[in-house]
Amino acid sequence: MIDLDHNATTPVADEVIQEMQDMFERVCANPSSARGPGQAARRVLAARGTG
C-alpha cells in the first residue's frame, strides 16, 4: 500500500529541526508572556522573522 496522506506524518526538514533545536537551547520561555523571559523570547523570534 502507498500512503500519500502527509497530514499528520510529513517528515520534518533537517533545517527545521536544527532551527527548533537552536531555539530550545537559547530561549525557553513563552513569547506571549508579559514577563521578561517571554519578552526576550519574543525579540529573538522577531529578529529571526518568525514572530
PyMOL Python script that loads the backbone (N, CA, C, O; Angstrom):
from pymol import cmd

cmd.read_pdbstr("""\
ATOM      1  N   MET A   1       0.839  -1.178   0.000  1.00  0.00           N
ATOM      2  CA  MET A   1       0.000   0.000   0.000  1.00  0.00           C
ATOM      3  C   MET A   1       0.887   1.246   0.000  1.00  0.00           C
ATOM      4  O   MET A   1       1.894   1.294   0.707  1.00  0.00           O
ATOM      5  N   ILE A   2       0.520   2.229  -0.776  1.00  0.00           N
ATOM      6  CA  ILE A   2       1.205   3.514  -0.814  1.00  0.00           C
ATOM      7  C   ILE A   2       0.359   4.523  -0.049  1.00  0.00           C
ATOM      8  O   ILE A   2      -0.801   4.756  -0.385  1.00  0.00           O
ATOM      9  N   ASP A   3       0.944   5.113   0.972  1.00  0.00           N
ATOM     10  CA  ASP A   3       0.237   6.088   1.794  1.00  0.00           C
ATOM     11  C   ASP A   3       0.649   7.485   1.364  1.00  0.00           C
ATOM     12  O   ASP A   3       1.785   7.894   1.600  1.00  0.00           O
ATOM     13  N   LEU A   4      -0.245   8.210   0.744  1.00  0.00           N
ATOM     14  CA  LEU A   4       0.037   9.569   0.283  1.00  0.00           C
ATOM     15  C   LEU A   4      -0.495  10.640   1.221  1.00  0.00           C
ATOM     16  O   LEU A   4      -0.483  11.822   0.878  1.00  0.00           O
ATOM     17  N   ASP A   5      -0.960  10.245   2.396  1.00  0.00           N
ATOM     18  CA  ASP A   5      -1.519  11.173   3.372  1.00  0.00           C
ATOM     19  C   ASP A   5      -0.410  11.687   4.282  1.00  0.00           C
ATOM     20  O   ASP A   5       0.066  10.971   5.162  1.00  0.00           O
ATOM     21  N   HIS A   6      -0.010  12.918   4.062  1.00  0.00           N
ATOM     22  CA  HIS A   6       1.050  13.518   4.880  1.00  0.00           C
ATOM     23  C   HIS A   6       0.502  14.516   5.880  1.00  0.00           C
ATOM     24  O   HIS A   6       1.272  15.293   6.446  1.00  0.00           O
ATOM     25  N   ASN A   7      -0.787  14.523   6.117  1.00  0.00           N
ATOM     26  CA  ASN A   7      -1.373  15.497   7.051  1.00  0.00           C
ATOM     27  C   ASN A   7      -0.749  15.424   8.432  1.00  0.00           C
ATOM     28  O   ASN A   7      -0.450  16.461   9.025  1.00  0.00           O
ATOM     29  N   ALA A   8      -0.548  14.245   8.950  1.00  0.00           N
ATOM     30  CA  ALA A   8      -0.013  14.112  10.303  1.00  0.00           C
ATOM     31  C   ALA A   8       1.360  13.463  10.318  1.00  0.00           C
ATOM     32  O   ALA A   8       1.956  13.309  11.384  1.00  0.00           O
ATOM     33  N   THR A   9       1.869  13.081   9.164  1.00  0.00           N
ATOM     34  CA  THR A   9       3.115  12.315   9.147  1.00  0.00           C
ATOM     35  C   THR A   9       4.170  12.898   8.225  1.00  0.00           C
ATOM     36  O   THR A   9       5.112  12.198   7.856  1.00  0.00           O
ATOM     37  N   THR A  10       4.040  14.153   7.847  1.00  0.00           N
ATOM     38  CA  THR A  10       5.012  14.764   6.957  1.00  0.00           C
ATOM     39  C   THR A  10       6.376  14.815   7.643  1.00  0.00           C
ATOM     40  O   THR A  10       6.487  15.315   8.762  1.00  0.00           O
ATOM     41  N   PRO A  11       7.401  14.307   6.986  1.00  0.00           N
ATOM     42  CA  PRO A  11       8.741  14.373   7.575  1.00  0.00           C
ATOM     43  C   PRO A  11       9.176  15.836   7.761  1.00  0.00           C
ATOM     44  O   PRO A  11       8.873  16.693   6.932  1.00  0.00           O
ATOM     45  N   VAL A  12       9.872  16.097   8.832  1.00  0.00           N
ATOM     46  CA  VAL A  12      10.354  17.448   9.123  1.00  0.00           C
ATOM     47  C   VAL A  12      11.716  17.624   8.469  1.00  0.00           C
ATOM     48  O   VAL A  12      12.591  16.769   8.607  1.00  0.00           O
ATOM     49  N   ALA A  13      11.894  18.726   7.762  1.00  0.00           N
ATOM     50  CA  ALA A  13      13.158  19.018   7.094  1.00  0.00           C
ATOM     51  C   ALA A  13      14.265  19.184   8.133  1.00  0.00           C
ATOM     52  O   ALA A  13      14.032  19.696   9.228  1.00  0.00           O
ATOM     53  N   ASP A  14      15.459  18.749   7.778  1.00  0.00           N
ATOM     54  CA  ASP A  14      16.601  18.824   8.698  1.00  0.00           C
ATOM     55  C   ASP A  14      16.863  20.247   9.177  1.00  0.00           C
ATOM     56  O   ASP A  14      17.189  20.452  10.346  1.00  0.00           O
ATOM     57  N   GLU A  15      16.725  21.238   8.286  1.00  0.00           N
ATOM     58  CA  GLU A  15      16.995  22.623   8.693  1.00  0.00           C
ATOM     59  C   GLU A  15      15.947  23.123   9.687  1.00  0.00           C
ATOM     60  O   GLU A  15      16.247  23.973  10.525  1.00  0.00           O
ATOM     61  N   VAL A  16      14.741  22.610   9.601  1.00  0.00           N
ATOM     62  CA  VAL A  16      13.705  22.982  10.562  1.00  0.00           C
ATOM     63  C   VAL A  16      14.028  22.393  11.925  1.00  0.00           C
ATOM     64  O   VAL A  16      13.893  23.069  12.946  1.00  0.00           O
ATOM     65  N   ILE A  17      14.449  21.149  11.945  1.00  0.00           N
ATOM     66  CA  ILE A  17      14.833  20.505  13.206  1.00  0.00           C
ATOM     67  C   ILE A  17      15.983  21.261  13.856  1.00  0.00           C
ATOM     68  O   ILE A  17      15.980  21.481  15.067  1.00  0.00           O
ATOM     69  N   GLN A  18      16.965  21.658  13.055  1.00  0.00           N
ATOM     70  CA  GLN A  18      18.118  22.392  13.596  1.00  0.00           C
ATOM     71  C   GLN A  18      17.693  23.735  14.173  1.00  0.00           C
ATOM     72  O   GLN A  18      18.144  24.121  15.251  1.00  0.00           O
ATOM     73  N   GLU A  19      16.831  24.445  13.460  1.00  0.00           N
ATOM     74  CA  GLU A  19      16.352  25.747  13.940  1.00  0.00           C
ATOM     75  C   GLU A  19      15.585  25.587  15.250  1.00  0.00           C
ATOM     76  O   GLU A  19      15.758  26.379  16.176  1.00  0.00           O
ATOM     77  N   MET A  20      14.745  24.569  15.321  1.00  0.00           N
ATOM     78  CA  MET A  20      13.990  24.325  16.550  1.00  0.00           C
ATOM     79  C   MET A  20      14.926  23.990  17.705  1.00  0.00           C
ATOM     80  O   MET A  20      14.739  24.481  18.818  1.00  0.00           O
ATOM     81  N   GLN A  21      15.927  23.161  17.446  1.00  0.00           N
ATOM     82  CA  GLN A  21      16.889  22.790  18.481  1.00  0.00           C
ATOM     83  C   GLN A  21      17.624  24.022  18.996  1.00  0.00           C
ATOM     84  O   GLN A  21      17.807  24.188  20.201  1.00  0.00           O
ATOM     85  N   ASP A  22      18.040  24.880  18.073  1.00  0.00           N
ATOM     86  CA  ASP A  22      18.726  26.117  18.471  1.00  0.00           C
ATOM     87  C   ASP A  22      17.832  26.967  19.379  1.00  0.00           C
ATOM     88  O   ASP A  22      18.292  27.495  20.392  1.00  0.00           O
ATOM     89  N   MET A  23      16.574  27.093  19.016  1.00  0.00           N
ATOM     90  CA  MET A  23      15.652  27.892  19.823  1.00  0.00           C
ATOM     91  C   MET A  23      15.405  27.260  21.188  1.00  0.00           C
ATOM     92  O   MET A  23      15.351  27.967  22.194  1.00  0.00           O
ATOM     93  N   PHE A  24      15.256  25.937  21.234  1.00  0.00           N
ATOM     94  CA  PHE A  24      15.035  25.261  22.514  1.00  0.00           C
ATOM     95  C   PHE A  24      16.213  25.473  23.454  1.00  0.00           C
ATOM     96  O   PHE A  24      16.032  25.595  24.666  1.00  0.00           O
ATOM     97  N   GLU A  25      17.420  25.518  22.897  1.00  0.00           N
ATOM     98  CA  GLU A  25      18.612  25.690  23.728  1.00  0.00           C
ATOM     99  C   GLU A  25      18.816  27.140  24.147  1.00  0.00           C
ATOM    100  O   GLU A  25      19.331  27.392  25.236  1.00  0.00           O
ATOM    101  N   ARG A  26      18.425  28.097  23.312  1.00  0.00           N
ATOM    102  CA  ARG A  26      18.674  29.511  23.588  1.00  0.00           C
ATOM    103  C   ARG A  26      17.573  30.169  24.392  1.00  0.00           C
ATOM    104  O   ARG A  26      17.849  30.932  25.318  1.00  0.00           O
ATOM    105  N   VAL A  27      16.334  29.882  24.051  1.00  0.00           N
ATOM    106  CA  VAL A  27      15.208  30.599  24.641  1.00  0.00           C
ATOM    107  C   VAL A  27      14.158  29.600  25.082  1.00  0.00           C
ATOM    108  O   VAL A  27      13.559  28.906  24.260  1.00  0.00           O
ATOM    109  N   CYS A  28      13.942  29.534  26.362  1.00  0.00           N
ATOM    110  CA  CYS A  28      12.933  28.621  26.891  1.00  0.00           C
ATOM    111  C   CYS A  28      11.910  29.442  27.656  1.00  0.00           C
ATOM    112  O   CYS A  28      11.913  29.468  28.887  1.00  0.00           O
ATOM    113  N   ALA A  29      11.030  30.117  26.911  1.00  0.00           N
ATOM    114  CA  ALA A  29      10.016  30.964  27.536  1.00  0.00           C
ATOM    115  C   ALA A  29       8.868  31.144  26.558  1.00  0.00           C
ATOM    116  O   ALA A  29       9.019  30.941  25.353  1.00  0.00           O
ATOM    117  N   ASN A  30       7.736  31.523  27.088  1.00  0.00           N
ATOM    118  CA  ASN A  30       6.547  31.762  26.282  1.00  0.00           C
ATOM    119  C   ASN A  30       6.613  33.175  25.698  1.00  0.00           C
ATOM    120  O   ASN A  30       6.550  34.148  26.450  1.00  0.00           O
ATOM    121  N   PRO A  31       6.739  33.307  24.377  1.00  0.00           N
ATOM    122  CA  PRO A  31       6.859  34.642  23.783  1.00  0.00           C
ATOM    123  C   PRO A  31       5.590  35.480  23.898  1.00  0.00           C
ATOM    124  O   PRO A  31       5.603  36.665  23.566  1.00  0.00           O
ATOM    125  N   SER A  32       4.505  34.889  24.359  1.00  0.00           N
ATOM    126  CA  SER A  32       3.269  35.640  24.583  1.00  0.00           C
ATOM    127  C   SER A  32       3.198  36.213  25.993  1.00  0.00           C
ATOM    128  O   SER A  32       2.275  36.958  26.320  1.00  0.00           O
ATOM    129  N   SER A  33       4.180  35.864  26.827  1.00  0.00           N
ATOM    130  CA  SER A  33       4.197  36.322  28.210  1.00  0.00           C
ATOM    131  C   SER A  33       4.590  37.791  28.296  1.00  0.00           C
ATOM    132  O   SER A  33       5.378  38.283  27.488  1.00  0.00           O
ATOM    133  N   ALA A  34       4.042  38.473  29.266  1.00  0.00           N
ATOM    134  CA  ALA A  34       4.395  39.874  29.506  1.00  0.00           C
ATOM    135  C   ALA A  34       5.651  40.000  30.355  1.00  0.00           C
ATOM    136  O   ALA A  34       6.189  41.098  30.501  1.00  0.00           O
ATOM    137  N   ARG A  35       6.119  38.905  30.911  1.00  0.00           N
ATOM    138  CA  ARG A  35       7.307  38.932  31.780  1.00  0.00           C
ATOM    139  C   ARG A  35       8.593  38.966  30.958  1.00  0.00           C
ATOM    140  O   ARG A  35       8.586  38.700  29.756  1.00  0.00           O
ATOM    141  N   GLY A  36       9.685  39.294  31.623  1.00  0.00           N
ATOM    142  CA  GLY A  36      10.979  39.473  30.963  1.00  0.00           C
ATOM    143  C   GLY A  36      11.430  38.332  30.070  1.00  0.00           C
ATOM    144  O   GLY A  36      11.753  38.570  28.906  1.00  0.00           O
ATOM    145  N   PRO A  37      11.466  37.084  30.575  1.00  0.00           N
ATOM    146  CA  PRO A  37      11.927  35.985  29.715  1.00  0.00           C
ATOM    147  C   PRO A  37      11.047  35.808  28.471  1.00  0.00           C
ATOM    148  O   PRO A  37      11.554  35.511  27.389  1.00  0.00           O
ATOM    149  N   GLY A  38       9.760  35.986  28.621  1.00  0.00           N
ATOM    150  CA  GLY A  38       8.865  35.875  27.476  1.00  0.00           C
ATOM    151  C   GLY A  38       9.106  36.962  26.451  1.00  0.00           C
ATOM    152  O   GLY A  38       9.069  36.715  25.246  1.00  0.00           O
ATOM    153  N   GLN A  39       9.354  38.172  26.938  1.00  0.00           N
ATOM    154  CA  GLN A  39       9.641  39.272  26.023  1.00  0.00           C
ATOM    155  C   GLN A  39      10.971  39.065  25.300  1.00  0.00           C
ATOM    156  O   GLN A  39      11.111  39.436  24.135  1.00  0.00           O
ATOM    157  N   ALA A  40      11.945  38.472  25.991  1.00  0.00           N
ATOM    158  CA  ALA A  40      13.225  38.151  25.349  1.00  0.00           C
ATOM    159  C   ALA A  40      13.006  37.115  24.247  1.00  0.00           C
ATOM    160  O   ALA A  40      13.585  37.223  23.166  1.00  0.00           O
ATOM    161  N   ALA A  41      12.180  36.123  24.520  1.00  0.00           N
ATOM    162  CA  ALA A  41      11.860  35.111  23.517  1.00  0.00           C
ATOM    163  C   ALA A  41      11.167  35.755  22.322  1.00  0.00           C
ATOM    164  O   ALA A  41      11.450  35.409  21.175  1.00  0.00           O
ATOM    165  N   ARG A  42      10.266  36.685  22.589  1.00  0.00           N
ATOM    166  CA  ARG A  42       9.570  37.379  21.503  1.00  0.00           C
ATOM    167  C   ARG A  42      10.553  38.140  20.622  1.00  0.00           C
ATOM    168  O   ARG A  42      10.434  38.127  19.397  1.00  0.00           O
ATOM    169  N   ARG A  43      11.526  38.804  21.247  1.00  0.00           N
ATOM    170  CA  ARG A  43      12.508  39.568  20.476  1.00  0.00           C
ATOM    171  C   ARG A  43      13.359  38.641  19.604  1.00  0.00           C
ATOM    172  O   ARG A  43      13.647  38.968  18.452  1.00  0.00           O
ATOM    173  N   VAL A  44      13.757  37.499  20.139  1.00  0.00           N
ATOM    174  CA  VAL A  44      14.553  36.549  19.346  1.00  0.00           C
ATOM    175  C   VAL A  44      13.748  36.064  18.145  1.00  0.00           C
ATOM    176  O   VAL A  44      14.266  36.011  17.029  1.00  0.00           O
ATOM    177  N   LEU A  45      12.493  35.714  18.368  1.00  0.00           N
ATOM    178  CA  LEU A  45      11.655  35.254  17.260  1.00  0.00           C
ATOM    179  C   LEU A  45      11.451  36.356  16.224  1.00  0.00           C
ATOM    180  O   LEU A  45      11.500  36.093  15.022  1.00  0.00           O
ATOM    181  N   ALA A  46      11.228  37.564  16.673  1.00  0.00           N
ATOM    182  CA  ALA A  46      11.028  38.678  15.748  1.00  0.00           C
ATOM    183  C   ALA A  46      12.294  38.936  14.925  1.00  0.00           C
ATOM    184  O   ALA A  46      12.211  39.231  13.733  1.00  0.00           O
ATOM    185  N   ALA A  47      13.446  38.826  15.554  1.00  0.00           N
ATOM    186  CA  ALA A  47      14.703  39.045  14.853  1.00  0.00           C
ATOM    187  C   ALA A  47      14.940  37.980  13.784  1.00  0.00           C
ATOM    188  O   ALA A  47      15.590  38.239  12.771  1.00  0.00           O
ATOM    189  N   ARG A  48      14.411  36.790  14.019  1.00  0.00           N
ATOM    190  CA  ARG A  48      14.560  35.703  13.043  1.00  0.00           C
ATOM    191  C   ARG A  48      13.448  35.718  12.014  1.00  0.00           C
ATOM    192  O   ARG A  48      13.430  34.884  11.108  1.00  0.00           O
ATOM    193  N   GLY A  49      12.522  36.653  12.140  1.00  0.00           N
ATOM    194  CA  GLY A  49      11.440  36.740  11.186  1.00  0.00           C
ATOM    195  C   GLY A  49      10.384  35.672  11.350  1.00  0.00           C
ATOM    196  O   GLY A  49       9.680  35.338  10.398  1.00  0.00           O
ATOM    197  N   THR A  50      10.264  35.119  12.584  1.00  0.00           N
ATOM    198  CA  THR A  50       9.298  34.052  12.816  1.00  0.00           C
ATOM    199  C   THR A  50       8.252  34.447  13.830  1.00  0.00           C
ATOM    200  O   THR A  50       7.433  33.613  14.215  1.00  0.00           O
ATOM    201  N   GLY A  51       8.249  35.674  14.271  1.00  0.00           N
ATOM    202  CA  GLY A  51       7.326  36.050  15.338  1.00  0.00           C
ATOM    203  C   GLY A  51       6.434  37.183  15.003  1.00  0.00           C
ATOM    204  O   GLY A  51       5.613  37.588  15.827  1.00  0.00           O
TER     205      GLY A  51
END
""", "prot")
cmd.dss("prot")
cmd.show_as("cartoon", "prot")
cmd.util.cbc("prot")
cmd.orient("prot")
